[in-house]
Amino acid sequence: MPKIILISGYMCDETIWQSTIKTFKNNYELIIPSLKNYKTVEEAAKSIGRHIDIDTSIIGFSMGGFISLQLAIKHPEFIKKLVIVSSNGRGISKIREKKLNKYLKESNQNNFADLFYKLHFDISFSKNYLDNKKYQNEYYEMTKNLGYQTFKNQTNLILNRPNQLQNLKKIKSKTLIINSSEDKLSPLSMSKELKEKIKNSRLKMIKNSSHFVMIEKPKIFNKSLIDFLK
């Protein structure tokens, strides 16, 4: 049975993949690795790489996209297909770096989930979904359940992620880049940059959605995956 590795984003767990799991579970072996303990992109990629064999496809979302690009660079002969969702190949910007360092300094065991929610929810969902109580609760609970140590580990992973743009030419996998029309964290310009530098790639833009496109537009998102992975 072919294998799909689903690599989640910053302070996310399998909750974000529920519709995708239902769509693919009967025809693929699905692996969703925990990202709780990794402090660098390289460390995460090295560990997750042990799951890769000759018929493996990888879908990486946001922070998981950084890790997925690293895997495709390091294992070009093994990854059958690569999907990069709401992500990019750049190092961290100065503005983002300043905000995350401030957040690290101000956070503690008791307040980190509230601070994370306040800093990220509004920029992660499109305006049509900001008042959705289900999304609000799931977003907050993911952060809280993953815990303070995971938050510190993953924040440092993002702060220290490598700029991968110069190495994208090494990727041989057939690649789908999924962008959302209202994504504030990884806008269209970043997806076009990936498309330009990854040889065998194409770009799919999904309208009326933002960073969490698999939650906001699950049918369109999963249909895009089905068409690409078949």
C-alpha positions, 0 to 999 in steps of 0.5 A: 500500500502506498504511504503518505506522511502528513507533516503538521504545522506550528502547534498543530496535531492530527486535528487539522488532517481529519477530513484528509484522513477520512478521504485517504485512509482506505487506500494509503498508509497514513503516518502523522509524526509527532513534532513535539520534541524537535528543535530544528528542521534538520532534527525533525527531517532526520527522524521522519526520514526513517519512515520513507521508502520507495513509494512515499508521498509527503504532504507538509503544512506551514512549519511542516512544509519547511521539514518536507522541503528538507526531506525532499532535498535530502532524499530526492530518490525516494519521495514519490510526490511532494505537496507543500501547503501554505509554506515557503522556502525562506528563512525567517523574516526580521519582523516575524523573528522579533515577534516570536522572540518577544512571545518567547520572553513573555510566555510561561506555562500558564499563559502561552496558549492564550498568547499564541491564540491572540497572536496567531488565530486572526492571521491564520483564518480568512475573514469568513471563518474568524467567528467560527466557534468550532475553529476557535476552540479547536485551535486553542485546544491544540495549542493547550494540549501540545503544551508549553515545552512543545511551544518552546521547541517549535518556536525555536525550530521556526526561529532557526529554520534554514533558508532553503531557496538555493537547495530547491533545485535538488528536489526531484519529486513531482511537486504540488504547491497549494496556496490560499488567496487570503493567506497572510503568513505564506502569500502567493509571492512565496508560493510562486517562488517555490514554483520557480525554483522546484523544477517539476512543480505546479501551483494550485491557488484555492480561493476564499481561504487562508492559511488553514485551507484544509479546514476552511476548504476541505473538499477542494483541498482533498480533491486537489490531493486526489488528482495529484496523488493518483 
